[in-house]
Amino acid sequence: MAAQPPLKQVETIRKGISTKAFDEIAGALGIGKEVLALKLNINAQTLRKRKSRMLSPDEAEKSLRVTRVFVTASQTLGGEDEAREWMGAAVPALGGKRPLDLLDTDVGAQEVMNLLNCIKWGIYA
């Protein structure tokens, strides 16, 4: 999903994504879906009980944001295992916060992406 062109991502967000896709995102990150829901301020209980198997546009946007950051981290850091480890570790350049803890907001995600770009280009952050 994150590999889609931006305008296609907008369409996907507006339609919502399936709860199965959300589960797959959590699995790729190596965390449970309840943990991911908590990190993104999505009510896990509501997610479990939802009759529709689709996430709302707001929930879909947060989920795709995490996916974009994870894909970028994987490419920048040398693989998915390295990205998982980095996203779950306290990072001094992020004020000692874990990248995963900042992805519930667009501003936080942008800070994580900025740091990944610094790492990619060898810029001291």
Secondary structure by P-SEA (a helix, b strand, c coil): cccccaaaaaaaaaacccaaaaaaaaaaacccaaaaaaaacccaaaaaacccccccaaaaaaaaaaaaaaaaaaaaaccaaaaaaaaacccccccccccccccccaaaaaaaaaaaaaaaacccc
